[in-house]
Amino acid sequence: MARDRFGVMACSVARTANIVADPWTLLVLRDLFLGLTRFDQFTRDLGIATNVLTDRLTTLVDAGVVVRRPYQDNPVRHDYHLTEAGKELYGVVVSLLAWGDRHLAPDGPPLRLHHTTCDHPATPVVTCSHCGGELHVDDVTPLPGPGGRHAPGTRVIAELLTEQPPA
């Protein structure tokens, strides 16, 4: 299945993955969250090829996750800033960071988060928007949503959620 087909699946995970589920893209997002904004900062920090970085930044700009702003006229140079939609990906990136810290950092976390609101170290967790309780796979039941459909990439899931075999 071609990568661009993920964006048209009736699945929010697939649509989001179509934009951000590439290691370089996730690292660019991480760097944006850490305050880097300029092309040369990304290449220096990540050691990423300029054509690959250009492609990833273009994808993020086209998806409305990042905006490009000129900061120099001669030659024209741009920096990159997260949009509100981009800032909402913070939880995704720090959830990956927390999982990696638990399972892939034998010498300890390479980066620590400090919550300025309560002035304490923070470990990201996914919580229920209603009760604030931590969400775990064993405590959540998936139900069909209004945008779901029986289509490529979601056929079996749609059958499971609706308990109806395909027509």
Secondary structure, 3 states (H helix, E strand, C coil): CCHHHHHHCCCHHHHHHHHHCCHHHHHHHHHHHCCCCEHHHHHHHHCCCHHHHHHHHHHHHHCCCEEEEEEECCCCEEEEEECHHHHCCHHHHHHHHHHHHHHCCCCCCCCCEEECCCCEEECCCCECCCCCCECCHHHCCCCCCCCCCCCCCCHHHHHHHHCCCCC
